[in-house]
Amino acid sequence: PAVLAGDQAELGVHLVLRQPIDDPAARVLQHLGVVDVVLLIESGPQLKQAKHDIFVQNATVYGSIVLLIFILSLLGFSAYFNGIGMKIRMKEFEEAHTAE
């Protein structure tokens, strides 16, 4: 046997073999189990749509953040290189005016 007789007391289990219990409440729950399965099958497409909606919402939020960071980095590079250009022009201006 899967559970030895001495282990039953230790596990708090008492197995009754070949004597099914005929309980009306169990029969009601047994028939309701079919309804649960049908409801799960019917809710599958709704669950899939909900997951898709959450994905789109998250993609929109994260996409907006990534786009904002990208634009700010382009502006930063632009300002950096504009500053370098100004330094070069200042140096050329100073060289031109010191030579006079």
Secondary structure as GFF3:
##gff-version 3
##sequence-region A 1 100
A	DSSP	alpha_helix	5	11	.	.	.	ID=ss1
A	DSSP	alpha_helix	24	98	.	.	.	ID=ss2
###
